[in-house]
Amino acid sequence: MKTKRVIFEGRVQGVGFRYTTKDLAKGYDVLGTVKNLPDGTVELIIAGETEEVAEFLRDLREDSVVAHHIKGVMEEEIDPLPDLKGFYIVA
């Protein structure tokens, strides 16, 4: 299982980005969280099999209704989070 922390830059707050991300996750075998950060970016923690994670991220960046709001993406692989269950929005 692969776990990534992804930071999205651009006009990604106030446009339904977190809700779109959560809705998109329903179509994939992934776990994760998505939350707004104080600097105006959005943080996504995503875990799953390598291909599922890659396909989910590609769909979010290229094909989702919020894709055109994304101006930059920073990805890093992180250690697995054993307590991660489901996919939810962090307030």
A tleap script that builds the chain and sets N, CA, C and O, in Angstrom:
source leaprc.protein.ff14SB
mol = sequence {
  NMET LYS THR LYS ARG VAL ILE PHE GLU GLY
  ARG VAL GLN GLY VAL GLY PHE ARG TYR THR
  THR LYS ASP LEU ALA LYS GLY TYR ASP VAL
  LEU GLY THR VAL LYS ASN LEU PRO ASP GLY
  THR VAL GLU LEU ILE ILE ALA GLY GLU THR
  GLU GLU VAL ALA GLU PHE LEU ARG ASP LEU
  ARG GLU ASP SER VAL VAL ALA HIE HIE ILE
  LYS GLY VAL MET GLU GLU GLU ILE ASP PRO
  LEU PRO ASP LEU LYS GLY PHE TYR ILE VAL
  CALA
}
set mol.1.N position { 0.844 -1.183 0.000 }
set mol.1.CA position { 0.000 0.000 0.000 }
set mol.1.C position { 0.889 1.246 0.000 }
set mol.1.O position { 1.890 1.307 0.714 }
set mol.2.N position { 0.512 2.223 -0.800 }
set mol.2.CA position { 1.251 3.471 -0.914 }
set mol.2.C position { 0.455 4.580 -0.230 }
set mol.2.O position { -0.766 4.650 -0.368 }
set mol.3.N position { 1.150 5.444 0.505 }
set mol.3.CA position { 0.515 6.593 1.142 }
set mol.3.C position { 1.238 7.852 0.679 }
set mol.3.O position { 2.466 7.922 0.704 }
set mol.4.N position { 0.459 8.843 0.258 }
set mol.4.CA position { 1.036 10.099 -0.224 }
set mol.4.C position { 0.386 11.284 0.463 }
set mol.4.O position { -0.783 11.244 0.846 }
set mol.5.N position { 1.164 12.326 0.606 }
set mol.5.CA position { 0.669 13.645 1.032 }
set mol.5.C position { 0.796 14.534 -0.200 }
set mol.5.O position { 1.876 14.682 -0.771 }
set mol.6.N position { -0.327 15.118 -0.592 }
set mol.6.CA position { -0.357 15.942 -1.802 }
set mol.6.C position { -0.906 17.319 -1.422 }
set mol.6.O position { -1.951 17.428 -0.780 }
set mol.7.N position { -0.189 18.360 -1.827 }
set mol.7.CA position { -0.624 19.735 -1.595 }
set mol.7.C position { -1.029 20.329 -2.941 }
set mol.7.O position { -0.253 20.320 -3.897 }
set mol.8.N position { -2.260 20.848 -3.000 }
set mol.8.CA position { -2.770 21.481 -4.217 }
set mol.8.C position { -2.768 22.992 -4.038 }
set mol.8.O position { -3.253 23.508 -3.031 }
set mol.9.N position { -2.219 23.696 -5.022 }
set mol.9.CA position { -2.185 25.153 -5.019 }
set mol.9.C position { -3.082 25.674 -6.124 }
set mol.9.O position { -3.391 24.963 -7.079 }
set mol.10.N position { -3.491 26.910 -5.984 }
set mol.10.CA position { -4.359 27.549 -6.970 }
set mol.10.C position { -5.607 28.056 -6.270 }
set mol.10.O position { -5.586 28.357 -5.076 }
set mol.11.N position { -6.679 28.144 -7.014 }
set mol.11.CA position { -7.957 28.541 -6.406 }
set mol.11.C position { -8.678 27.264 -5.968 }
set mol.11.O position { -9.649 26.830 -6.588 }
set mol.12.N position { -8.174 26.682 -4.889 }
set mol.12.CA position { -8.645 25.360 -4.464 }
set mol.12.C position { -9.480 25.408 -3.185 }
set mol.12.O position { -9.931 24.371 -2.699 }
set mol.13.N position { -9.687 26.600 -2.645 }
set mol.13.CA position { -10.582 26.731 -1.493 }
set mol.13.C position { -11.785 27.561 -1.918 }
set mol.13.O position { -11.663 28.525 -2.673 }
set mol.14.N position { -12.958 27.161 -1.412 }
set mol.14.CA position { -14.174 27.892 -1.731 }
set mol.14.C position { -14.784 27.536 -3.076 }
set mol.14.O position { -15.664 28.246 -3.565 }
set mol.15.N position { -14.324 26.439 -3.682 }
set mol.15.CA position { -14.840 26.031 -4.993 }
set mol.15.C position { -15.366 24.593 -4.990 }
set mol.15.O position { -15.633 24.026 -6.049 }
set mol.16.N position { -15.514 24.002 -3.790 }
set mol.16.CA position { -16.002 22.625 -3.690 }
set mol.16.C position { -14.920 21.584 -3.893 }
set mol.16.O position { -15.221 20.423 -4.172 }
set mol.17.N position { -13.665 21.983 -3.755 }
set mol.17.CA position { -12.546 21.072 -4.008 }
set mol.17.C position { -12.575 19.862 -3.082 }
set mol.17.O position { -12.430 18.729 -3.540 }
set mol.18.N position { -12.762 20.090 -1.785 }
set mol.18.CA position { -12.759 18.970 -0.835 }
set mol.18.C position { -13.924 18.018 -1.089 }
set mol.18.O position { -13.762 16.801 -1.010 }
set mol.19.N position { -15.087 18.565 -1.391 }
set mol.19.CA position { -16.268 17.725 -1.629 }
set mol.19.C position { -16.119 16.935 -2.925 }
set mol.19.O position { -16.506 15.769 -2.998 }
set mol.20.N position { -15.559 17.573 -3.940 }
set mol.20.CA position { -15.304 16.872 -5.204 }
set mol.20.C position { -14.312 15.739 -4.987 }
set mol.20.O position { -14.479 14.645 -5.527 }
set mol.21.N position { -13.280 16.003 -4.197 }
set mol.21.CA position { -12.260 14.988 -3.916 }
set mol.21.C position { -12.877 13.803 -3.180 }
set mol.21.O position { -12.612 12.648 -3.516 }
set mol.22.N position { -13.691 14.090 -2.188 }
set mol.22.CA position { -14.350 13.012 -1.431 }
set mol.22.C position { -15.283 12.207 -2.333 }
set mol.22.O position { -15.302 10.978 -2.268 }
set mol.23.N position { -16.049 12.887 -3.166 }
set mol.23.CA position { -16.971 12.210 -4.071 }
set mol.23.C position { -16.217 11.339 -5.072 }
set mol.23.O position { -16.632 10.215 -5.353 }
set mol.24.N position { -15.114 11.850 -5.610 }
set mol.24.CA position { -14.309 11.091 -6.567 }
set mol.24.C position { -13.737 9.832 -5.916 }
set mol.24.O position { -13.631 8.788 -6.560 }
set mol.25.N position { -13.369 9.934 -4.641 }
set mol.25.CA position { -12.774 8.798 -3.931 }
set mol.25.C position { -13.712 7.602 -3.846 }
set mol.25.O position { -13.258 6.468 -3.698 }
set mol.26.N position { -15.026 7.849 -3.938 }
set mol.26.CA position { -15.997 6.746 -3.878 }
set mol.26.C position { -15.803 5.749 -5.014 }
set mol.26.O position { -16.177 4.584 -4.882 }
set mol.27.N position { -15.231 6.187 -6.115 }
set mol.27.CA position { -15.024 5.313 -7.262 }
set mol.27.C position { -13.698 4.571 -7.246 }
set mol.27.O position { -13.367 3.869 -8.201 }
set mol.28.N position { -12.944 4.720 -6.181 }
set mol.28.CA position { -11.622 4.096 -6.082 }
set mol.28.C position { -11.475 3.367 -4.765 }
set mol.28.O position { -12.160 3.676 -3.790 }
set mol.29.N position { -10.587 2.406 -4.743 }
set mol.29.CA position { -10.281 1.668 -3.521 }
set mol.29.C position { -9.143 2.389 -2.804 }
set mol.29.O position { -8.007 1.915 -2.773 }
set mol.30.N position { -9.475 3.558 -2.222 }
set mol.30.CA position { -8.484 4.378 -1.536 }
set mol.30.C position { -9.035 4.835 -0.179 }
set mol.30.O position { -10.245 4.865 0.048 }
set mol.31.N position { -8.121 5.180 0.691 }
set mol.31.CA position { -8.437 5.762 1.987 }
set mol.31.C position { -7.804 7.141 2.016 }
set mol.31.O position { -6.825 7.389 1.311 }
set mol.32.N position { -8.359 8.054 2.836 }
set mol.32.CA position { -7.680 9.327 2.915 }
set mol.32.C position { -8.449 10.410 3.617 }
set mol.32.O position { -9.554 10.209 4.122 }
set mol.33.N position { -7.819 11.575 3.630 }
set mol.33.CA position { -8.407 12.782 4.186 }
set mol.33.C position { -8.081 13.947 3.258 }
set mol.33.O position { -7.102 13.916 2.511 }
set mol.34.N position { -8.912 14.959 3.322 }
set mol.34.CA position { -8.668 16.182 2.556 }
set mol.34.C position { -9.051 17.356 3.441 }
set mol.34.O position { -10.098 17.340 4.089 }
set mol.35.N position { -8.188 18.387 3.467 }
set mol.35.CA position { -8.481 19.537 4.317 }
set mol.35.C position { -7.868 20.811 3.756 }
set mol.35.O position { -6.851 20.783 3.062 }
set mol.36.N position { -8.514 21.928 4.076 }
set mol.36.CA position { -7.988 23.242 3.737 }
set mol.36.C position { -6.867 23.586 4.711 }
set mol.36.O position { -6.952 23.285 5.902 }
set mol.37.N position { -5.822 24.218 4.194 }
set mol.37.CA position { -4.736 24.695 5.044 }
set mol.37.C position { -4.809 26.219 5.138 }
set mol.37.O position { -5.353 26.871 4.247 }
set mol.38.N position { -4.266 26.785 6.212 }
set mol.38.CA position { -4.364 28.228 6.423 }
set mol.38.C position { -3.749 29.083 5.306 }
set mol.38.O position { -4.138 30.238 5.132 }
set mol.39.N position { -2.801 28.533 4.554 }
set mol.39.CA position { -2.138 29.310 3.505 }
set mol.39.C position { -2.902 29.328 2.179 }
set mol.39.O position { -2.402 29.857 1.186 }
set mol.40.N position { -4.120 28.748 2.156 }
set mol.40.CA position { -4.929 28.751 0.939 }
set mol.40.C position { -4.772 27.519 0.077 }
set mol.40.O position { -5.423 27.409 -0.963 }
set mol.41.N position { -3.924 26.589 0.484 }
set mol.41.CA position { -3.761 25.340 -0.245 }
set mol.41.C position { -4.687 24.279 0.349 }
set mol.41.O position { -5.337 24.501 1.371 }
set mol.42.N position { -4.731 23.127 -0.312 }
set mol.42.CA position { -5.501 21.987 0.188 }
set mol.42.C position { -4.549 20.804 0.314 }
set mol.42.O position { -3.759 20.523 -0.588 }
set mol.43.N position { -4.641 20.110 1.460 }
set mol.43.CA position { -3.823 18.929 1.705 }
set mol.43.C position { -4.666 17.676 1.543 }
set mol.43.O position { -5.753 17.557 2.108 }
set mol.44.N position { -4.140 16.744 0.758 }
set mol.44.CA position { -4.764 15.441 0.559 }
set mol.44.C position { -3.811 14.378 1.073 }
set mol.44.O position { -2.644 14.339 0.686 }
set mol.45.N position { -4.311 13.520 1.944 }
set mol.45.CA position { -3.585 12.310 2.338 }
set mol.45.C position { -4.324 11.174 1.662 }
set mol.45.O position { -5.528 11.010 1.859 }
set mol.46.N position { -3.613 10.385 0.866 }
set mol.46.CA position { -4.251 9.332 0.078 }
set mol.46.C position { -3.454 8.035 0.224 }
set mol.46.O position { -2.227 8.036 0.130 }
set mol.47.N position { -4.165 6.933 0.455 }
set mol.47.CA position { -3.515 5.633 0.629 }
set mol.47.C position { -4.268 4.587 -0.168 }
set mol.47.O position { -5.496 4.606 -0.246 }
set mol.48.N position { -3.517 3.679 -0.756 }
set mol.48.CA position { -4.105 2.587 -1.524 }
set mol.48.C position { -3.031 1.905 -2.350 }
set mol.48.O position { -1.845 2.216 -2.238 }
set mol.49.N position { -3.463 0.979 -3.171 }
set mol.49.CA position { -2.509 0.326 -4.066 }
set mol.49.C position { -1.964 1.364 -5.043 }
set mol.49.O position { -2.663 2.315 -5.393 }
set mol.50.N position { -0.745 1.191 -5.475 }
set mol.50.CA position { -0.037 2.164 -6.307 }
set mol.50.C position { -0.862 2.623 -7.501 }
set mol.50.O position { -0.964 3.824 -7.748 }
set mol.51.N position { -1.449 1.698 -8.243 }
set mol.51.CA position { -2.214 2.056 -9.443 }
set mol.51.C position { -3.488 2.813 -9.099 }
set mol.51.O position { -3.862 3.744 -9.813 }
set mol.52.N position { -4.159 2.431 -8.017 }
set mol.52.CA position { -5.382 3.127 -7.601 }
set mol.52.C position { -5.072 4.577 -7.222 }
set mol.52.O position { -5.786 5.494 -7.627 }
set mol.53.N position { -4.015 4.778 -6.451 }
set mol.53.CA position { -3.619 6.120 -6.037 }
set mol.53.C position { -3.260 6.961 -7.262 }
set mol.53.O position { -3.694 8.107 -7.379 }
set mol.54.N position { -2.478 6.399 -8.164 }
set mol.54.CA position { -2.062 7.134 -9.367 }
set mol.54.C position { -3.262 7.506 -10.232 }
set mol.54.O position { -3.344 8.631 -10.724 }
set mol.55.N position { -4.181 6.583 -10.419 }
set mol.55.CA position { -5.368 6.834 -11.252 }
set mol.55.C position { -6.273 7.880 -10.596 }
set mol.55.O position { -6.787 8.767 -11.277 }
set mol.56.N position { -6.467 7.781 -9.287 }
set mol.56.CA position { -7.267 8.762 -8.560 }
set mol.56.C position { -6.671 10.162 -8.718 }
set mol.56.O position { -7.388 11.113 -9.032 }
set mol.57.N position { -5.370 10.286 -8.501 }
set mol.57.CA position { -4.719 11.595 -8.608 }
set mol.57.C position { -4.785 12.139 -10.024 }
set mol.57.O position { -4.969 13.341 -10.217 }
set mol.58.N position { -4.636 11.270 -11.020 }
set mol.58.CA position { -4.734 11.713 -12.411 }
set mol.58.C position { -6.135 12.241 -12.698 }
set mol.58.O position { -6.294 13.300 -13.306 }
set mol.59.N position { -7.142 11.507 -12.263 }
set mol.59.CA position { -8.523 11.954 -12.486 }
set mol.59.C position { -8.802 13.279 -11.792 }
set mol.59.O position { -9.449 14.156 -12.366 }
set mol.60.N position { -8.325 13.431 -10.573 }
set mol.60.CA position { -8.548 14.671 -9.834 }
set mol.60.C position { -7.868 15.847 -10.534 }
set mol.60.O position { -8.458 16.919 -10.674 }
set mol.61.N position { -6.627 15.643 -10.972 }
set mol.61.CA position { -5.852 16.729 -11.604 }
set mol.61.C position { -6.280 17.045 -13.021 }
set mol.61.O position { -6.172 18.191 -13.457 }
set mol.62.N position { -6.768 16.045 -13.751 }
set mol.62.CA position { -7.011 16.244 -15.178 }
set mol.62.C position { -8.481 16.235 -15.589 }
set mol.62.O position { -8.859 16.954 -16.514 }
set mol.63.N position { -9.315 15.443 -14.928 }
set mol.63.CA position { -10.673 15.229 -15.416 }
set mol.63.C position { -11.787 15.719 -14.484 }
set mol.63.O position { -12.950 15.749 -14.886 }
set mol.64.N position { -11.459 16.095 -13.273 }
set mol.64.CA position { -12.515 16.494 -12.332 }
set mol.64.C position { -13.021 17.895 -12.642 }
set mol.64.O position { -12.395 18.644 -13.393 }
set mol.65.N position { -14.163 18.238 -12.053 }
set mol.65.CA position { -14.748 19.569 -12.274 }
set mol.65.C position { -13.923 20.677 -11.626 }
set mol.65.O position { -14.141 21.851 -11.925 }
set mol.66.N position { -12.989 20.336 -10.752 }
set mol.66.CA position { -12.136 21.354 -10.124 }
set mol.66.C position { -10.709 21.357 -10.691 }
set mol.66.O position { -9.863 22.122 -10.228 }
set mol.67.N position { -10.445 20.524 -11.668 }
set mol.67.CA position { -9.091 20.406 -12.226 }
set mol.67.C position { -8.546 21.743 -12.704 }
set mol.67.O position { -7.363 22.030 -12.519 }
set mol.68.N position { -9.389 22.561 -13.315 }
set mol.68.CA position { -8.908 23.832 -13.866 }
set mol.68.C position { -8.527 24.842 -12.777 }
set mol.68.O position { -7.909 25.862 -13.082 }
set mol.69.N position { -8.881 24.581 -11.528 }
set mol.69.CA position { -8.500 25.452 -10.417 }
set mol.69.C position { -7.097 25.143 -9.891 }
set mol.69.O position { -6.500 25.957 -9.188 }
set mol.70.N position { -6.581 23.973 -10.232 }
set mol.70.CA position { -5.279 23.533 -9.723 }
set mol.70.C position { -4.167 24.191 -10.539 }
set mol.70.O position { -4.102 24.043 -11.759 }
set mol.71.N position { -3.299 24.917 -9.845 }
set mol.71.CA position { -2.173 25.585 -10.520 }
set mol.71.C position { -0.833 24.962 -10.158 }
set mol.71.O position { 0.165 25.193 -10.841 }
set mol.72.N position { -0.804 24.184 -9.105 }
set mol.72.CA position { 0.428 23.525 -8.698 }
set mol.72.C position { 0.120 22.339 -7.802 }
set mol.72.O position { -0.875 22.334 -7.077 }
set mol.73.N position { 0.991 21.323 -7.859 }
set mol.73.CA position { 0.814 20.116 -7.057 }
set mol.73.C position { 2.181 19.704 -6.511 }
set mol.73.O position { 3.158 19.608 -7.253 }
set mol.74.N position { 2.230 19.465 -5.207 }
set mol.74.CA position { 3.442 18.937 -4.579 }
set mol.74.C position { 3.082 17.598 -3.948 }
set mol.74.O position { 2.174 17.516 -3.121 }
set mol.75.N position { 3.797 16.554 -4.343 }
set mol.75.CA position { 3.526 15.201 -3.849 }
set mol.75.C position { 4.725 14.664 -3.106 }
set mol.75.O position { 5.869 14.891 -3.500 }
set mol.76.N position { 4.455 13.947 -2.021 }
set mol.76.CA position { 5.524 13.232 -1.337 }
set mol.76.C position { 4.964 11.935 -0.773 }
set mol.76.O position { 3.835 11.885 -0.285 }
set mol.77.N position { 5.777 10.892 -0.850 }
set mol.77.CA position { 5.372 9.629 -0.250 }
set mol.77.C position { 5.660 9.718 1.247 }
set mol.77.O position { 6.722 10.186 1.658 }
set mol.78.N position { 4.706 9.266 2.051 }
set mol.78.CA position { 4.873 9.303 3.504 }
set mol.78.C position { 4.678 7.892 4.069 }
set mol.78.O position { 4.222 6.986 3.372 }
set mol.79.N position { 5.029 7.733 5.330 }
set mol.79.CA position { 4.833 6.447 6.000 }
set mol.79.C position { 3.344 6.145 6.103 }
set mol.79.O position { 2.541 7.065 6.260 }
set mol.80.N position { 2.963 4.883 6.019 }
set mol.80.CA position { 1.554 4.513 6.150 }
set mol.80.C position { 0.969 5.007 7.470 }
set mol.80.O position { 1.659 5.056 8.488 }
set mol.81.N position { -0.301 5.369 7.438 }
set mol.81.CA position { -1.007 5.822 8.636 }
set mol.81.C position { -1.966 4.705 9.061 }
set mol.81.O position { -3.021 4.534 8.450 }
set mol.82.N position { -1.613 3.955 10.091 }
set mol.82.CA position { -2.402 2.777 10.467 }
set mol.82.C position { -3.837 3.092 10.896 }
set mol.82.O position { -4.704 2.222 10.807 }
set mol.83.N position { -4.105 4.307 11.355 }
set mol.83.CA position { -5.449 4.655 11.825 }
set mol.83.C position { -6.349 5.176 10.722 }
set mol.83.O position { -7.499 5.524 10.988 }
set mol.84.N position { -5.863 5.242 9.500 }
set mol.84.CA position { -6.646 5.791 8.395 }
set mol.84.C position { -7.749 4.815 7.995 }
set mol.84.O position { -7.490 3.659 7.661 }
set mol.85.N position { -8.996 5.314 8.040 }
set mol.85.CA position { -10.156 4.499 7.679 }
set mol.85.C position { -11.091 5.342 6.821 }
set mol.85.O position { -11.372 6.491 7.162 }
set mol.86.N position { -11.568 4.798 5.735 }
set mol.86.CA position { -12.496 5.520 4.886 }
set mol.86.C position { -11.851 6.709 4.193 }
set mol.86.O position { -10.629 6.782 4.066 }
set mol.87.N position { -12.682 7.634 3.749 }
set mol.87.CA position { -12.201 8.862 3.123 }
set mol.87.C position { -13.090 9.986 3.625 }
set mol.87.O position { -14.308 9.938 3.454 }
set mol.88.N position { -12.498 10.990 4.238 }
set mol.88.CA position { -13.316 12.034 4.840 }
set mol.88.C position { -12.657 13.408 4.756 }
set mol.88.O position { -11.450 13.539 4.549 }
set mol.89.N position { -13.490 14.409 4.922 }
set mol.89.CA position { -13.054 15.803 4.948 }
set mol.89.C position { -12.726 16.165 6.393 }
set mol.89.O position { -13.504 15.904 7.310 }
set mol.90.N position { -11.559 16.770 6.569 }
set mol.90.CA position { -11.144 17.259 7.886 }
set mol.90.C position { -11.527 18.741 7.952 }
set mol.90.O position { -11.146 19.529 7.087 }
set mol.91.N position { -12.273 19.100 8.975 }
set mol.91.CA position { -12.712 20.504 9.111 }
set mol.91.C position { -11.566 21.402 9.502 }
set mol.91.O position { -11.753 22.608 9.659 }
savepdb mol mol.pdb
quit
